[in-house]
Amino acid sequence: MAELKFFGYLSDIVGKRKIEVNLEKPIPLRDLLPPLFPETNIIILINEKAGSLDSLIKNEDTVALMPILSGG
């Protein structure tokens, strides 16, 4: 089972902080996300390594999605 964790306002978009998905075959991360999910200004970590919306997700993967923080 793959685990997707959402941080900051991204959890509001999805409506949850965590989703667990059972995958029959690897699929692109973007196919697991809602249509209105932002494609820019986000950090994606897959098993603690940099990833992208096009990265293939498989069972046993842990994905963290978080907004880029900025301040001044």
KEBA-532253 format. One record per atom (N, C-alpha, C): x, y, z; residue in one letter. Coordinates in pm, whole numbers, padded with zeros to 5 digits, always signed. Last residue first. Example, Ala and Ser with C-alpha at 12.3 -4.5 7.8 and 13.67 -1.06 7.14 Angstrom:
<sites>
+01285-00225+00708s;+01367-00106+00714s;+01290+00003+00787s;+01319-00569+00780a;+01230-00450+00780a;+01320-00330+00780a;
</sites>
This chain:
<sites>
+00980+03665+00467g;+01068+03779+00453g;+01089+03847+00584g;+00920+03356+00292g;+00895+03457+00394g;+00991+03573+00378g;+00790+03043+00195s;+00868+03165+00170s;+00834+03267+00276s;+00777+02700+00120l;+00759+02807+00217l;+00845+02927+00177l;+00598+02500-00094i;+00724+02571-00076i;+00697+02687+00018i;+00389+02245+00049p;+00408+02371-00023p;+00548+02426+00003p;+00436+01891+00003m;+00429+02009+00089m;+00449+02135+00006m;+00397+01549+00022l;+00374+01667-00063l;+00355+01788+00027l;+00553+01241+00033a;+00520+01361+00110a;+00508+01477+00013a;+00498+00899+00004v;+00508+01025-00068v;+00468+01139+00024v;+00629+00585+00015t;+00576+00691+00100t;+00604+00824+00030t;+00562+00268-00134d;+00619+00402-00141d;+00552+00494-00040d;+00420+00031-00120e;+00532+00046-00027e;+00601+00181-00037e;+00327+00032-00463n;+00300-00007-00325n;+00430+00000-00245n;+00449+00319-00648k;+00415+00177-00633k;+00384+00149-00488k;+00456+00578-00883i;+00434+00539-00743i;+00391+00393-00741i;+00669+00753-01094l;+00583+00636-01079l;+00577+00594-00933l;+00658+01105-01140s;+00723+00988-01080s;+00623+00874-01066s;+00531+01332-01219d;+00540+01224-01317d;+00610+01100-01263d;+00562+01509-01015l;+00426+01460-01041l;+00426+01346-01141l;+00870+01395-00860s;+00789+01488-00939s;+00650+01429-00957s;+01113+01394-00589g;+01032+01333-00693g;+00956+01439-00769g;+01386+01337-00370a;+01312+01427-00457a;+01237+01351-00565a;+01329+01104-00102k;+01411+01153-00213k;+01324+01239-00304k;+01169+00977+00085e;+01265+01076+00133e;+01362+01124+00026e;+00985+00842-00075n;+01079+00765+00007n;+01199+00852+00047n;+00961+01131-00240i;+00919+00992-00252i;+01025+00908-00183i;+00851+01457-00209l;+00951+01360-00165l;+00890+01220-00175l;+00798+01760-00352i;+00754+01621-00354i;+00871+01534-00314i;+00680+02082-00301i;+00793+01992-00283i;+00737+01851-00276i;+00542+02330-00518i;+00527+02223-00419i;+00656+02141-00415i;+00519+02513-00728n;+00544+02560-00592n;+00513+02455-00485n;+00274+02351-00939t;+00394+02430-00916t;+00401+02471-00769t;+00037+02225-00955e;+00150+02158-01019e;+00281+02233-00998e;-00229+02170-00719p;-00131+02257-00785p;-00013+02178-00843p;-00528+01995-00799f;-00405+01996-00719f;-00300+02081-00792f;-00765+01956-00931l;-00727+02094-00899l;-00599+02105-00817l;-00794+01671-00951p;-00768+01754-01070p;-00720+01896-01039p;-00615+01495-00687p;-00735+01558-00743p;-00700+01649-00861p;-00380+01225-00759l;-00416+01353-00699l;-00541+01411-00762l;-00293+01011-00896l;-00346+00985-00762l;-00400+01110-00695l;-00176+01101-01125d;-00301+01026-01140d;-00366+00993-01006d;+00064+01208-01039r;-00042+01301-01077r;-00177+01230-01091r;+00229+00981-01009l;+00174+01047-00891l;+00056+01136-00929l;+00172+00713-01237p;+00225+00846-01208p;+00154+00910-01089p;+00191+00375-01102i;+00123+00479-01180i;+00183+00615-01145i;+00256+00025-01088p;+00303+00163-01068p;+00228+00260-01159p;-00038-00172-01010k;+00084-00149-01088k;+00130-00006-01063k;-00222-00177-00809e;-00195-00302-00879e;-00067-00293-00961e;-00214-00020-00494l;-00190-00009-00638l;-00159-00146-00698l;-00394+00124-00248n;-00343-00006-00290n;-00334-00005-00442n;-00324+00408-00056v;-00377+00357-00182v;-00312+00223-00213v;-00402+00640+00192e;-00336+00513+00161e;-00405+00452+00041e;-00345+00973+00276i;-00424+00880+00196i;-00340+00754+00175i;-00360+01239+00509k;-00294+01117+00463k;-00394+01032+00384k;-00507+01460+00557r;-00362+01472+00575r;-00288+01351+00521r;-00771+01571+00340k;-00712+01477+00435k;-00564+01506+00448k;-00847+01739+00143g;-00946+01710+00245g;-00898+01610+00349g;-00696+01845-00059v;-00730+01702-00068v;-00840+01666+00031v;-00679+02108+00028i;-00722+02080-00109i;-00771+01936-00121i;-00577+02076+00285d;-00710+02135+00267d;-00765+02105+00128d;-00324+01980+00232s;-00418+01889+00299s;-00561+01944+00291s;-00209+02207+00126l;-00235+02094+00036l;-00330+01993+00099l;-00149+02384+00326y;-00277+02403+00257y;-00308+02288+00160y;+00043+02144+00508g;+00000+02280+00484g;-00134+02286+00412g;+00084+01822+00346f;+00117+01920+00448f;+00066+02058+00407f;+00003+01482+00304f;-00014+01618+00258f;+00008+01715+00372f;+00118+01168+00200k;+00102+01260+00312k;+00101+01402+00258k;+00034+00852+00089l;+00054+00990+00047l;+00023+01080+00165l;+00150+00528+00060e;+00100+00628+00153e;+00136+00767+00102e;+00062+00218-00091a;+00135+00344-00096a;+00069+00444-00002a;+00083-00118+00000m;+00000+00000+00000m;+00088+00124+00000m;
</sites>
